[in-house]
């Protein structure tokens, strides 16, 4: 958790000893940041904003698709004229949307095929990255590895906007590995709303079918039989 005052473009960090972080609340909140007296903090003057930043991680119970995962907050304050009665700012919501990619493994006749292993990576932008992708430096970060034996369908959950690469690290016996598939996931939502909504979900994963309500991108990938000749000059 980080607490600071923002005035214009100037950030002033508030030391942890000037507020209380409460995690054992009895009102249903995950945590609270409490100040005994904001007037003692010099930076809070003339329209400055008090900012509380925190990070949370979606787990296996995350809701996929347009319903999203809601975090709500509001401010509670007390006036000098009526210190016993609290007043509240309106609730404000931040919604984390997450999606999944479902891939059906088939042979060149469109029949279900098991026995492959796949790795999904995401491209993360970094100034000191060793890879350049779409004109930006960064790194391919492995997310999940899935083996389809004995299944013929595999699912990658917990994805968000960004660029991805799907690699077949092991092909079924008797089949050639497919070429890597690079694709993007793009979501549009009204982020400035007090109750953000997911407006659209798109991908350039060729021939994929997108279902907005449950945030699913479904496609098939093909393995072919036959001999792959080595590449070379001549």
PyMOL CGO cylinders between C-alpha atoms (Angstrom):
from pymol import cmd
from pymol.cgo import CYLINDER

trace = [
    CYLINDER, 0.00, 0.00, 0.00, 1.25, 3.46, -0.90, 0.3, 1, 1, 1, 1, 1, 1,
    CYLINDER, 1.25, 3.46, -0.90, -0.31, 6.69, 0.40, 0.3, 1, 1, 1, 1, 1, 1,
    CYLINDER, -0.31, 6.69, 0.40, 0.63, 10.10, -1.01, 0.3, 1, 1, 1, 1, 1, 1,
    CYLINDER, 0.63, 10.10, -1.01, -0.66, 13.57, -1.81, 0.3, 1, 1, 1, 1, 1, 1,
    CYLINDER, -0.66, 13.57, -1.81, -0.91, 14.72, -5.42, 0.3, 1, 1, 1, 1, 1, 1,
    CYLINDER, -0.91, 14.72, -5.42, -0.98, 18.43, -6.19, 0.3, 1, 1, 1, 1, 1, 1,
    CYLINDER, -0.98, 18.43, -6.19, -0.60, 19.22, -9.87, 0.3, 1, 1, 1, 1, 1, 1,
    CYLINDER, -0.60, 19.22, -9.87, 2.18, 16.87, -10.91, 0.3, 1, 1, 1, 1, 1, 1,
    CYLINDER, 2.18, 16.87, -10.91, 3.92, 16.89, -7.54, 0.3, 1, 1, 1, 1, 1, 1,
    CYLINDER, 3.92, 16.89, -7.54, 3.71, 13.78, -5.37, 0.3, 1, 1, 1, 1, 1, 1,
    CYLINDER, 3.71, 13.78, -5.37, 4.37, 13.96, -1.64, 0.3, 1, 1, 1, 1, 1, 1,
    CYLINDER, 4.37, 13.96, -1.64, 4.76, 10.63, 0.13, 0.3, 1, 1, 1, 1, 1, 1,
    CYLINDER, 4.76, 10.63, 0.13, 2.99, 10.30, 3.48, 0.3, 1, 1, 1, 1, 1, 1,
    CYLINDER, 2.99, 10.30, 3.48, 5.08, 8.33, 6.01, 0.3, 1, 1, 1, 1, 1, 1,
    CYLINDER, 5.08, 8.33, 6.01, 3.41, 5.23, 7.44, 0.3, 1, 1, 1, 1, 1, 1,
    CYLINDER, 3.41, 5.23, 7.44, 3.57, 6.66, 10.97, 0.3, 1, 1, 1, 1, 1, 1,
    CYLINDER, 3.57, 6.66, 10.97, 1.10, 9.43, 9.96, 0.3, 1, 1, 1, 1, 1, 1,
    CYLINDER, 1.10, 9.43, 9.96, -1.79, 7.05, 9.26, 0.3, 1, 1, 1, 1, 1, 1,
    CYLINDER, -1.79, 7.05, 9.26, -3.15, 3.71, 10.43, 0.3, 1, 1, 1, 1, 1, 1,
    CYLINDER, -3.15, 3.71, 10.43, -3.58, 0.72, 8.11, 0.3, 1, 1, 1, 1, 1, 1,
    CYLINDER, -3.58, 0.72, 8.11, -6.41, -1.44, 9.44, 0.3, 1, 1, 1, 1, 1, 1,
    CYLINDER, -6.41, -1.44, 9.44, -6.86, -4.94, 8.00, 0.3, 1, 1, 1, 1, 1, 1,
    CYLINDER, -6.86, -4.94, 8.00, -9.12, -6.49, 10.66, 0.3, 1, 1, 1, 1, 1, 1,
    CYLINDER, -9.12, -6.49, 10.66, -12.19, -4.39, 9.88, 0.3, 1, 1, 1, 1, 1, 1,
    CYLINDER, -12.19, -4.39, 9.88, -15.67, -5.42, 11.02, 0.3, 1, 1, 1, 1, 1, 1,
    CYLINDER, -15.67, -5.42, 11.02, -17.63, -3.63, 8.29, 0.3, 1, 1, 1, 1, 1, 1,
    CYLINDER, -17.63, -3.63, 8.29, -16.89, -5.90, 5.33, 0.3, 1, 1, 1, 1, 1, 1,
    CYLINDER, -16.89, -5.90, 5.33, -13.99, -3.84, 3.98, 0.3, 1, 1, 1, 1, 1, 1,
    CYLINDER, -13.99, -3.84, 3.98, -10.71, -5.53, 3.06, 0.3, 1, 1, 1, 1, 1, 1,
    CYLINDER, -10.71, -5.53, 3.06, -8.69, -2.74, 4.63, 0.3, 1, 1, 1, 1, 1, 1,
    CYLINDER, -8.69, -2.74, 4.63, -8.96, 0.87, 5.77, 0.3, 1, 1, 1, 1, 1, 1,
    CYLINDER, -8.96, 0.87, 5.77, -6.50, 3.77, 5.83, 0.3, 1, 1, 1, 1, 1, 1,
    CYLINDER, -6.50, 3.77, 5.83, -7.23, 6.05, 8.77, 0.3, 1, 1, 1, 1, 1, 1,
    CYLINDER, -7.23, 6.05, 8.77, -5.96, 9.54, 9.59, 0.3, 1, 1, 1, 1, 1, 1,
    CYLINDER, -5.96, 9.54, 9.59, -6.47, 11.04, 13.02, 0.3, 1, 1, 1, 1, 1, 1,
    CYLINDER, -6.47, 11.04, 13.02, -6.29, 14.60, 11.67, 0.3, 1, 1, 1, 1, 1, 1,
    CYLINDER, -6.29, 14.60, 11.67, -5.59, 15.44, 8.03, 0.3, 1, 1, 1, 1, 1, 1,
    CYLINDER, -5.59, 15.44, 8.03, -4.94, 19.10, 8.89, 0.3, 1, 1, 1, 1, 1, 1,
    CYLINDER, -4.94, 19.10, 8.89, -1.61, 18.08, 10.40, 0.3, 1, 1, 1, 1, 1, 1,
    CYLINDER, -1.61, 18.08, 10.40, -0.32, 16.98, 6.98, 0.3, 1, 1, 1, 1, 1, 1,
    CYLINDER, -0.32, 16.98, 6.98, 1.11, 20.11, 5.34, 0.3, 1, 1, 1, 1, 1, 1,
    CYLINDER, 1.11, 20.11, 5.34, 0.90, 18.79, 1.77, 0.3, 1, 1, 1, 1, 1, 1,
    CYLINDER, 0.90, 18.79, 1.77, -2.90, 18.57, 1.91, 0.3, 1, 1, 1, 1, 1, 1,
    CYLINDER, -2.90, 18.57, 1.91, -3.69, 22.12, 0.95, 0.3, 1, 1, 1, 1, 1, 1,
    CYLINDER, -3.69, 22.12, 0.95, -5.50, 23.98, -1.83, 0.3, 1, 1, 1, 1, 1, 1,
    CYLINDER, -5.50, 23.98, -1.83, -7.21, 21.25, -3.82, 0.3, 1, 1, 1, 1, 1, 1,
    CYLINDER, -7.21, 21.25, -3.82, -4.56, 18.56, -3.37, 0.3, 1, 1, 1, 1, 1, 1,
    CYLINDER, -4.56, 18.56, -3.37, -5.69, 14.95, -3.78, 0.3, 1, 1, 1, 1, 1, 1,
    CYLINDER, -5.69, 14.95, -3.78, -5.11, 12.19, -1.27, 0.3, 1, 1, 1, 1, 1, 1,
    CYLINDER, -5.11, 12.19, -1.27, -4.17, 8.99, -3.16, 0.3, 1, 1, 1, 1, 1, 1,
    CYLINDER, -4.17, 8.99, -3.16, -4.16, 5.45, -1.78, 0.3, 1, 1, 1, 1, 1, 1,
    CYLINDER, -4.16, 5.45, -1.78, -2.59, 2.87, -4.10, 0.3, 1, 1, 1, 1, 1, 1,
    CYLINDER, -2.59, 2.87, -4.10, -2.70, -0.86, -3.54, 0.3, 1, 1, 1, 1, 1, 1,
    CYLINDER, -2.70, -0.86, -3.54, -2.14, -4.05, -5.50, 0.3, 1, 1, 1, 1, 1, 1,
    CYLINDER, -2.14, -4.05, -5.50, -4.30, -7.15, -5.46, 0.3, 1, 1, 1, 1, 1, 1,
    CYLINDER, -4.30, -7.15, -5.46, -3.99, -10.42, -7.34, 0.3, 1, 1, 1, 1, 1, 1,
    CYLINDER, -3.99, -10.42, -7.34, -6.78, -12.33, -9.03, 0.3, 1, 1, 1, 1, 1, 1,
    CYLINDER, -6.78, -12.33, -9.03, -6.93, -15.97, -8.00, 0.3, 1, 1, 1, 1, 1, 1,
    CYLINDER, -6.93, -15.97, -8.00, -8.61, -19.10, -9.36, 0.3, 1, 1, 1, 1, 1, 1,
    CYLINDER, -8.61, -19.10, -9.36, -11.99, -17.76, -8.21, 0.3, 1, 1, 1, 1, 1, 1,
    CYLINDER, -11.99, -17.76, -8.21, -11.81, -14.69, -10.46, 0.3, 1, 1, 1, 1, 1, 1,
    CYLINDER, -11.81, -14.69, -10.46, -14.93, -13.98, -12.53, 0.3, 1, 1, 1, 1, 1, 1,
    CYLINDER, -14.93, -13.98, -12.53, -14.27, -14.04, -16.27, 0.3, 1, 1, 1, 1, 1, 1,
    CYLINDER, -14.27, -14.04, -16.27, -15.87, -11.75, -18.83, 0.3, 1, 1, 1, 1, 1, 1,
    CYLINDER, -15.87, -11.75, -18.83, -18.12, -8.74, -18.65, 0.3, 1, 1, 1, 1, 1, 1,
    CYLINDER, -18.12, -8.74, -18.65, -19.20, -9.07, -15.01, 0.3, 1, 1, 1, 1, 1, 1,
    CYLINDER, -19.20, -9.07, -15.01, -15.62, -8.46, -13.91, 0.3, 1, 1, 1, 1, 1, 1,
    CYLINDER, -15.62, -8.46, -13.91, -14.10, -8.37, -10.44, 0.3, 1, 1, 1, 1, 1, 1,
    CYLINDER, -14.10, -8.37, -10.44, -15.24, -5.33, -8.50, 0.3, 1, 1, 1, 1, 1, 1,
    CYLINDER, -15.24, -5.33, -8.50, -13.25, -3.30, -5.98, 0.3, 1, 1, 1, 1, 1, 1,
    CYLINDER, -13.25, -3.30, -5.98, -15.18, -0.47, -4.34, 0.3, 1, 1, 1, 1, 1, 1,
    CYLINDER, -15.18, -0.47, -4.34, -14.03, 2.34, -2.09, 0.3, 1, 1, 1, 1, 1, 1,
    CYLINDER, -14.03, 2.34, -2.09, -15.39, 5.44, -0.44, 0.3, 1, 1, 1, 1, 1, 1,
    CYLINDER, -15.39, 5.44, -0.44, -14.10, 8.05, 1.93, 0.3, 1, 1, 1, 1, 1, 1,
    CYLINDER, -14.10, 8.05, 1.93, -15.41, 8.60, 5.46, 0.3, 1, 1, 1, 1, 1, 1,
    CYLINDER, -15.41, 8.60, 5.46, -14.86, 11.93, 7.18, 0.3, 1, 1, 1, 1, 1, 1,
    CYLINDER, -14.86, 11.93, 7.18, -16.09, 13.94, 10.15, 0.3, 1, 1, 1, 1, 1, 1,
    CYLINDER, -16.09, 13.94, 10.15, -16.60, 17.68, 10.31, 0.3, 1, 1, 1, 1, 1, 1,
    CYLINDER, -16.60, 17.68, 10.31, -15.49, 19.79, 13.24, 0.3, 1, 1, 1, 1, 1, 1,
    CYLINDER, -15.49, 19.79, 13.24, -19.04, 21.08, 13.67, 0.3, 1, 1, 1, 1, 1, 1,
    CYLINDER, -19.04, 21.08, 13.67, -20.43, 17.55, 14.07, 0.3, 1, 1, 1, 1, 1, 1,
    CYLINDER, -20.43, 17.55, 14.07, -17.53, 15.23, 14.97, 0.3, 1, 1, 1, 1, 1, 1,
    CYLINDER, -17.53, 15.23, 14.97, -19.72, 12.36, 16.18, 0.3, 1, 1, 1, 1, 1, 1,
    CYLINDER, -19.72, 12.36, 16.18, -21.58, 11.83, 12.90, 0.3, 1, 1, 1, 1, 1, 1,
    CYLINDER, -21.58, 11.83, 12.90, -19.61, 10.45, 9.93, 0.3, 1, 1, 1, 1, 1, 1,
    CYLINDER, -19.61, 10.45, 9.93, -20.18, 11.61, 6.37, 0.3, 1, 1, 1, 1, 1, 1,
    CYLINDER, -20.18, 11.61, 6.37, -19.26, 9.64, 3.27, 0.3, 1, 1, 1, 1, 1, 1,
    CYLINDER, -19.26, 9.64, 3.27, -18.15, 10.27, -0.29, 0.3, 1, 1, 1, 1, 1, 1,
    CYLINDER, -18.15, 10.27, -0.29, -20.01, 8.30, -3.03, 0.3, 1, 1, 1, 1, 1, 1,
    CYLINDER, -20.01, 8.30, -3.03, -18.85, 4.77, -3.70, 0.3, 1, 1, 1, 1, 1, 1,
    CYLINDER, -18.85, 4.77, -3.70, -16.38, 4.49, -6.57, 0.3, 1, 1, 1, 1, 1, 1,
    CYLINDER, -16.38, 4.49, -6.57, -15.72, 1.17, -8.32, 0.3, 1, 1, 1, 1, 1, 1,
    CYLINDER, -15.72, 1.17, -8.32, -12.71, -0.24, -10.11, 0.3, 1, 1, 1, 1, 1, 1,
    CYLINDER, -12.71, -0.24, -10.11, -13.34, -3.44, -12.03, 0.3, 1, 1, 1, 1, 1, 1,
    CYLINDER, -13.34, -3.44, -12.03, -10.60, -5.87, -13.09, 0.3, 1, 1, 1, 1, 1, 1,
    CYLINDER, -10.60, -5.87, -13.09, -11.64, -7.74, -16.21, 0.3, 1, 1, 1, 1, 1, 1,
    CYLINDER, -11.64, -7.74, -16.21, -10.01, -11.05, -17.12, 0.3, 1, 1, 1, 1, 1, 1,
    CYLINDER, -10.01, -11.05, -17.12, -10.47, -13.54, -19.94, 0.3, 1, 1, 1, 1, 1, 1,
    CYLINDER, -10.47, -13.54, -19.94, -9.58, -17.04, -21.09, 0.3, 1, 1, 1, 1, 1, 1,
    CYLINDER, -9.58, -17.04, -21.09, -8.38, -18.65, -24.30, 0.3, 1, 1, 1, 1, 1, 1,
    CYLINDER, -8.38, -18.65, -24.30, -9.75, -22.11, -25.14, 0.3, 1, 1, 1, 1, 1, 1,
    CYLINDER, -9.75, -22.11, -25.14, -7.89, -24.02, -27.83, 0.3, 1, 1, 1, 1, 1, 1,
    CYLINDER, -7.89, -24.02, -27.83, -9.14, -27.19, -29.49, 0.3, 1, 1, 1, 1, 1, 1,
    CYLINDER, -9.14, -27.19, -29.49, -6.34, -29.43, -30.77, 0.3, 1, 1, 1, 1, 1, 1,
    CYLINDER, -6.34, -29.43, -30.77, -7.13, -31.08, -34.14, 0.3, 1, 1, 1, 1, 1, 1,
    CYLINDER, -7.13, -31.08, -34.14, -5.35, -32.87, -36.96, 0.3, 1, 1, 1, 1, 1, 1,
    CYLINDER, -5.35, -32.87, -36.96, -5.36, -31.77, -40.60, 0.3, 1, 1, 1, 1, 1, 1,
    CYLINDER, -5.36, -31.77, -40.60, -8.76, -33.43, -41.09, 0.3, 1, 1, 1, 1, 1, 1,
    CYLINDER, -8.76, -33.43, -41.09, -10.31, -31.48, -38.21, 0.3, 1, 1, 1, 1, 1, 1,
    CYLINDER, -10.31, -31.48, -38.21, -10.45, -34.48, -35.88, 0.3, 1, 1, 1, 1, 1, 1,
    CYLINDER, -10.45, -34.48, -35.88, -9.69, -34.05, -32.17, 0.3, 1, 1, 1, 1, 1, 1,
    CYLINDER, -9.69, -34.05, -32.17, -6.07, -34.79, -31.31, 0.3, 1, 1, 1, 1, 1, 1,
    CYLINDER, -6.07, -34.79, -31.31, -4.41, -35.35, -27.91, 0.3, 1, 1, 1, 1, 1, 1,
    CYLINDER, -4.41, -35.35, -27.91, -0.80, -35.67, -26.77, 0.3, 1, 1, 1, 1, 1, 1,
    CYLINDER, -0.80, -35.67, -26.77, 0.51, -32.12, -27.30, 0.3, 1, 1, 1, 1, 1, 1,
    CYLINDER, 0.51, -32.12, -27.30, 2.09, -29.73, -24.80, 0.3, 1, 1, 1, 1, 1, 1,
    CYLINDER, 2.09, -29.73, -24.80, 1.70, -25.97, -25.14, 0.3, 1, 1, 1, 1, 1, 1,
    CYLINDER, 1.70, -25.97, -25.14, 3.23, -22.92, -23.49, 0.3, 1, 1, 1, 1, 1, 1,
    CYLINDER, 3.23, -22.92, -23.49, 1.57, -19.50, -23.48, 0.3, 1, 1, 1, 1, 1, 1,
    CYLINDER, 1.57, -19.50, -23.48, 3.76, -16.40, -23.10, 0.3, 1, 1, 1, 1, 1, 1,
    CYLINDER, 3.76, -16.40, -23.10, 2.92, -12.71, -22.78, 0.3, 1, 1, 1, 1, 1, 1,
    CYLINDER, 2.92, -12.71, -22.78, 5.05, -9.86, -24.08, 0.3, 1, 1, 1, 1, 1, 1,
    CYLINDER, 5.05, -9.86, -24.08, 5.92, -7.45, -21.27, 0.3, 1, 1, 1, 1, 1, 1,
    CYLINDER, 5.92, -7.45, -21.27, 7.36, -4.06, -22.21, 0.3, 1, 1, 1, 1, 1, 1,
    CYLINDER, 7.36, -4.06, -22.21, 10.67, -3.23, -20.48, 0.3, 1, 1, 1, 1, 1, 1,
    CYLINDER, 10.67, -3.23, -20.48, 13.18, -0.49, -21.29, 0.3, 1, 1, 1, 1, 1, 1,
    CYLINDER, 13.18, -0.49, -21.29, 16.09, -2.90, -20.86, 0.3, 1, 1, 1, 1, 1, 1,
    CYLINDER, 16.09, -2.90, -20.86, 14.34, -5.79, -22.60, 0.3, 1, 1, 1, 1, 1, 1,
    CYLINDER, 14.34, -5.79, -22.60, 16.34, -8.12, -24.82, 0.3, 1, 1, 1, 1, 1, 1,
    CYLINDER, 16.34, -8.12, -24.82, 13.54, -8.62, -27.37, 0.3, 1, 1, 1, 1, 1, 1,
    CYLINDER, 13.54, -8.62, -27.37, 11.97, -6.13, -29.78, 0.3, 1, 1, 1, 1, 1, 1,
    CYLINDER, 11.97, -6.13, -29.78, 8.35, -6.80, -30.68, 0.3, 1, 1, 1, 1, 1, 1,
    CYLINDER, 8.35, -6.80, -30.68, 6.13, -4.45, -32.67, 0.3, 1, 1, 1, 1, 1, 1,
    CYLINDER, 6.13, -4.45, -32.67, 8.72, -1.72, -32.26, 0.3, 1, 1, 1, 1, 1, 1,
    CYLINDER, 8.72, -1.72, -32.26, 8.95, -2.02, -28.46, 0.3, 1, 1, 1, 1, 1, 1,
    CYLINDER, 8.95, -2.02, -28.46, 11.58, -3.56, -26.22, 0.3, 1, 1, 1, 1, 1, 1,
    CYLINDER, 11.58, -3.56, -26.22, 10.59, -6.16, -23.67, 0.3, 1, 1, 1, 1, 1, 1,
    CYLINDER, 10.59, -6.16, -23.67, 10.56, -9.85, -22.80, 0.3, 1, 1, 1, 1, 1, 1,
    CYLINDER, 10.56, -9.85, -22.80, 8.36, -12.85, -23.51, 0.3, 1, 1, 1, 1, 1, 1,
    CYLINDER, 8.36, -12.85, -23.51, 7.22, -14.02, -20.08, 0.3, 1, 1, 1, 1, 1, 1,
    CYLINDER, 7.22, -14.02, -20.08, 5.98, -17.65, -19.73, 0.3, 1, 1, 1, 1, 1, 1,
    CYLINDER, 5.98, -17.65, -19.73, 2.50, -17.78, -18.16, 0.3, 1, 1, 1, 1, 1, 1,
    CYLINDER, 2.50, -17.78, -18.16, 1.28, -21.37, -18.31, 0.3, 1, 1, 1, 1, 1, 1,
    CYLINDER, 1.28, -21.37, -18.31, 2.23, -24.74, -19.76, 0.3, 1, 1, 1, 1, 1, 1,
    CYLINDER, 2.23, -24.74, -19.76, -0.58, -27.19, -20.52, 0.3, 1, 1, 1, 1, 1, 1,
    CYLINDER, -0.58, -27.19, -20.52, -0.42, -30.82, -21.65, 0.3, 1, 1, 1, 1, 1, 1,
    CYLINDER, -0.42, -30.82, -21.65, -3.44, -32.04, -23.61, 0.3, 1, 1, 1, 1, 1, 1,
    CYLINDER, -3.44, -32.04, -23.61, -2.97, -35.76, -22.91, 0.3, 1, 1, 1, 1, 1, 1,
    CYLINDER, -2.97, -35.76, -22.91, -5.53, -37.31, -22.65, 0.3, 1, 1, 1, 1, 1, 1,
    CYLINDER, -5.53, -37.31, -22.65, -7.65, -34.24, -23.44, 0.3, 1, 1, 1, 1, 1, 1,
    CYLINDER, -7.65, -34.24, -23.44, -7.98, -32.50, -26.78, 0.3, 1, 1, 1, 1, 1, 1,
    CYLINDER, -7.98, -32.50, -26.78, -8.95, -29.08, -25.43, 0.3, 1, 1, 1, 1, 1, 1,
    CYLINDER, -8.95, -29.08, -25.43, -6.86, -26.84, -23.22, 0.3, 1, 1, 1, 1, 1, 1,
    CYLINDER, -6.86, -26.84, -23.22, -7.66, -23.58, -21.47, 0.3, 1, 1, 1, 1, 1, 1,
    CYLINDER, -7.66, -23.58, -21.47, -5.54, -20.60, -20.41, 0.3, 1, 1, 1, 1, 1, 1,
    CYLINDER, -5.54, -20.60, -20.41, -7.32, -18.48, -17.79, 0.3, 1, 1, 1, 1, 1, 1,
    CYLINDER, -7.32, -18.48, -17.79, -6.59, -15.13, -16.17, 0.3, 1, 1, 1, 1, 1, 1,
    CYLINDER, -6.59, -15.13, -16.17, -5.53, -13.24, -19.30, 0.3, 1, 1, 1, 1, 1, 1,
    CYLINDER, -5.53, -13.24, -19.30, -5.84, -9.50, -19.88, 0.3, 1, 1, 1, 1, 1, 1,
    CYLINDER, -5.84, -9.50, -19.88, -5.11, -7.03, -22.67, 0.3, 1, 1, 1, 1, 1, 1,
    CYLINDER, -5.11, -7.03, -22.67, -1.81, -7.59, -24.42, 0.3, 1, 1, 1, 1, 1, 1,
    CYLINDER, -1.81, -7.59, -24.42, 0.28, -9.57, -26.88, 0.3, 1, 1, 1, 1, 1, 1,
    CYLINDER, 0.28, -9.57, -26.88, 0.64, -13.34, -26.52, 0.3, 1, 1, 1, 1, 1, 1,
    CYLINDER, 0.64, -13.34, -26.52, 2.59, -16.18, -28.09, 0.3, 1, 1, 1, 1, 1, 1,
    CYLINDER, 2.59, -16.18, -28.09, 1.37, -19.78, -28.16, 0.3, 1, 1, 1, 1, 1, 1,
    CYLINDER, 1.37, -19.78, -28.16, 4.14, -22.37, -28.65, 0.3, 1, 1, 1, 1, 1, 1,
    CYLINDER, 4.14, -22.37, -28.65, 3.76, -26.09, -29.10, 0.3, 1, 1, 1, 1, 1, 1,
    CYLINDER, 3.76, -26.09, -29.10, 6.64, -27.49, -27.05, 0.3, 1, 1, 1, 1, 1, 1,
    CYLINDER, 6.64, -27.49, -27.05, 5.72, -31.12, -27.77, 0.3, 1, 1, 1, 1, 1, 1,
    CYLINDER, 5.72, -31.12, -27.77, 3.70, -32.42, -30.72, 0.3, 1, 1, 1, 1, 1, 1,
    CYLINDER, 3.70, -32.42, -30.72, 1.62, -35.62, -30.63, 0.3, 1, 1, 1, 1, 1, 1,
    CYLINDER, 1.62, -35.62, -30.63, 3.50, -38.70, -31.78, 0.3, 1, 1, 1, 1, 1, 1,
    CYLINDER, 3.50, -38.70, -31.78, 3.66, -38.85, -35.56, 0.3, 1, 1, 1, 1, 1, 1,
    CYLINDER, 3.66, -38.85, -35.56, 2.83, -35.16, -36.05, 0.3, 1, 1, 1, 1, 1, 1,
    CYLINDER, 2.83, -35.16, -36.05, 4.87, -32.06, -36.76, 0.3, 1, 1, 1, 1, 1, 1,
    CYLINDER, 4.87, -32.06, -36.76, 4.91, -29.15, -34.34, 0.3, 1, 1, 1, 1, 1, 1,
    CYLINDER, 4.91, -29.15, -34.34, 2.75, -26.25, -35.39, 0.3, 1, 1, 1, 1, 1, 1,
    CYLINDER, 2.75, -26.25, -35.39, 4.30, -22.85, -35.99, 0.3, 1, 1, 1, 1, 1, 1,
    CYLINDER, 4.30, -22.85, -35.99, 4.16, -20.39, -33.08, 0.3, 1, 1, 1, 1, 1, 1,
    CYLINDER, 4.16, -20.39, -33.08, 0.96, -18.34, -32.98, 0.3, 1, 1, 1, 1, 1, 1,
    CYLINDER, 0.96, -18.34, -32.98, 1.22, -14.70, -31.95, 0.3, 1, 1, 1, 1, 1, 1,
    CYLINDER, 1.22, -14.70, -31.95, -1.98, -12.82, -31.17, 0.3, 1, 1, 1, 1, 1, 1,
    CYLINDER, -1.98, -12.82, -31.17, -3.33, -9.88, -29.23, 0.3, 1, 1, 1, 1, 1, 1,
    CYLINDER, -3.33, -9.88, -29.23, -6.29, -9.48, -26.91, 0.3, 1, 1, 1, 1, 1, 1,
    CYLINDER, -6.29, -9.48, -26.91, -7.90, -6.04, -26.87, 0.3, 1, 1, 1, 1, 1, 1,
    CYLINDER, -7.90, -6.04, -26.87, -10.67, -5.02, -24.50, 0.3, 1, 1, 1, 1, 1, 1,
    CYLINDER, -10.67, -5.02, -24.50, -12.58, -1.75, -24.41, 0.3, 1, 1, 1, 1, 1, 1,
    CYLINDER, -12.58, -1.75, -24.41, -14.35, -0.58, -21.26, 0.3, 1, 1, 1, 1, 1, 1,
    CYLINDER, -14.35, -0.58, -21.26, -15.64, 2.72, -19.91, 0.3, 1, 1, 1, 1, 1, 1,
    CYLINDER, -15.64, 2.72, -19.91, -12.89, 3.13, -17.31, 0.3, 1, 1, 1, 1, 1, 1,
    CYLINDER, -12.89, 3.13, -17.31, -14.01, 6.60, -16.21, 0.3, 1, 1, 1, 1, 1, 1,
    CYLINDER, -14.01, 6.60, -16.21, -17.44, 5.41, -15.11, 0.3, 1, 1, 1, 1, 1, 1,
    CYLINDER, -17.44, 5.41, -15.11, -18.25, 4.88, -11.43, 0.3, 1, 1, 1, 1, 1, 1,
    CYLINDER, -18.25, 4.88, -11.43, -19.48, 1.43, -12.52, 0.3, 1, 1, 1, 1, 1, 1,
    CYLINDER, -19.48, 1.43, -12.52, -17.18, 0.41, -15.41, 0.3, 1, 1, 1, 1, 1, 1,
    CYLINDER, -17.18, 0.41, -15.41, -18.53, -1.99, -18.01, 0.3, 1, 1, 1, 1, 1, 1,
    CYLINDER, -18.53, -1.99, -18.01, -16.81, -4.19, -20.56, 0.3, 1, 1, 1, 1, 1, 1,
    CYLINDER, -16.81, -4.19, -20.56, -17.82, -2.88, -24.00, 0.3, 1, 1, 1, 1, 1, 1,
    CYLINDER, -17.82, -2.88, -24.00, -15.92, -5.11, -26.39, 0.3, 1, 1, 1, 1, 1, 1,
    CYLINDER, -15.92, -5.11, -26.39, -13.40, -7.95, -26.52, 0.3, 1, 1, 1, 1, 1, 1,
    CYLINDER, -13.40, -7.95, -26.52, -11.46, -8.59, -29.73, 0.3, 1, 1, 1, 1, 1, 1,
    CYLINDER, -11.46, -8.59, -29.73, -8.47, -10.61, -30.91, 0.3, 1, 1, 1, 1, 1, 1,
    CYLINDER, -8.47, -10.61, -30.91, -6.46, -11.09, -34.09, 0.3, 1, 1, 1, 1, 1, 1,
    CYLINDER, -6.46, -11.09, -34.09, -6.12, -14.82, -33.32, 0.3, 1, 1, 1, 1, 1, 1,
    CYLINDER, -6.12, -14.82, -33.32, -7.22, -16.00, -36.78, 0.3, 1, 1, 1, 1, 1, 1,
    CYLINDER, -7.22, -16.00, -36.78, -10.68, -17.61, -36.95, 0.3, 1, 1, 1, 1, 1, 1,
    CYLINDER, -10.68, -17.61, -36.95, -11.22, -17.27, -33.18, 0.3, 1, 1, 1, 1, 1, 1,
    CYLINDER, -11.22, -17.27, -33.18, -14.75, -17.01, -31.79, 0.3, 1, 1, 1, 1, 1, 1,
    CYLINDER, -14.75, -17.01, -31.79, -15.19, -14.43, -29.00, 0.3, 1, 1, 1, 1, 1, 1,
    CYLINDER, -15.19, -14.43, -29.00, -17.92, -14.62, -26.35, 0.3, 1, 1, 1, 1, 1, 1,
    CYLINDER, -17.92, -14.62, -26.35, -18.16, -11.34, -24.44, 0.3, 1, 1, 1, 1, 1, 1,
    CYLINDER, -18.16, -11.34, -24.44, -20.29, -12.36, -21.47, 0.3, 1, 1, 1, 1, 1, 1,
    CYLINDER, -20.29, -12.36, -21.47, -17.86, -15.00, -20.16, 0.3, 1, 1, 1, 1, 1, 1,
    CYLINDER, -17.86, -15.00, -20.16, -14.72, -13.51, -21.71, 0.3, 1, 1, 1, 1, 1, 1,
    CYLINDER, -14.72, -13.51, -21.71, -13.89, -16.58, -23.81, 0.3, 1, 1, 1, 1, 1, 1,
    CYLINDER, -13.89, -16.58, -23.81, -11.76, -16.68, -26.96, 0.3, 1, 1, 1, 1, 1, 1,
    CYLINDER, -11.76, -16.68, -26.96, -12.07, -20.08, -28.64, 0.3, 1, 1, 1, 1, 1, 1,
    CYLINDER, -12.07, -20.08, -28.64, -10.08, -21.44, -31.56, 0.3, 1, 1, 1, 1, 1, 1,
    CYLINDER, -10.08, -21.44, -31.56, -8.62, -24.60, -33.09, 0.3, 1, 1, 1, 1, 1, 1,
    CYLINDER, -8.62, -24.60, -33.09, -4.95, -25.26, -33.87, 0.3, 1, 1, 1, 1, 1, 1,
    CYLINDER, -4.95, -25.26, -33.87, -3.78, -27.92, -36.31, 0.3, 1, 1, 1, 1, 1, 1,
    CYLINDER, -3.78, -27.92, -36.31, -0.99, -30.50, -36.36, 0.3, 1, 1, 1, 1, 1, 1,
    CYLINDER, -0.99, -30.50, -36.36, -0.01, -32.07, -39.67, 0.3, 1, 1, 1, 1, 1, 1,
    CYLINDER, -0.01, -32.07, -39.67, 1.64, -35.40, -40.41, 0.3, 1, 1, 1, 1, 1, 1,
    CYLINDER, 1.64, -35.40, -40.41, 4.51, -35.81, -42.83, 0.3, 1, 1, 1, 1, 1, 1,
    CYLINDER, 4.51, -35.81, -42.83, 8.20, -35.01, -43.06, 0.3, 1, 1, 1, 1, 1, 1,
    CYLINDER, 8.20, -35.01, -43.06, 9.48, -31.52, -42.39, 0.3, 1, 1, 1, 1, 1, 1,
    CYLINDER, 9.48, -31.52, -42.39, 12.58, -30.90, -44.52, 0.3, 1, 1, 1, 1, 1, 1,
    CYLINDER, 12.58, -30.90, -44.52, 15.47, -28.97, -42.92, 0.3, 1, 1, 1, 1, 1, 1,
    CYLINDER, 15.47, -28.97, -42.92, 15.85, -25.39, -44.07, 0.3, 1, 1, 1, 1, 1, 1,
    CYLINDER, 15.85, -25.39, -44.07, 19.05, -24.22, -45.70, 0.3, 1, 1, 1, 1, 1, 1,
    CYLINDER, 19.05, -24.22, -45.70, 20.70, -22.56, -48.66, 0.3, 1, 1, 1, 1, 1, 1,
    CYLINDER, 20.70, -22.56, -48.66, 21.05, -24.19, -52.01, 0.3, 1, 1, 1, 1, 1, 1,
]
cmd.load_cgo(trace, "trace")
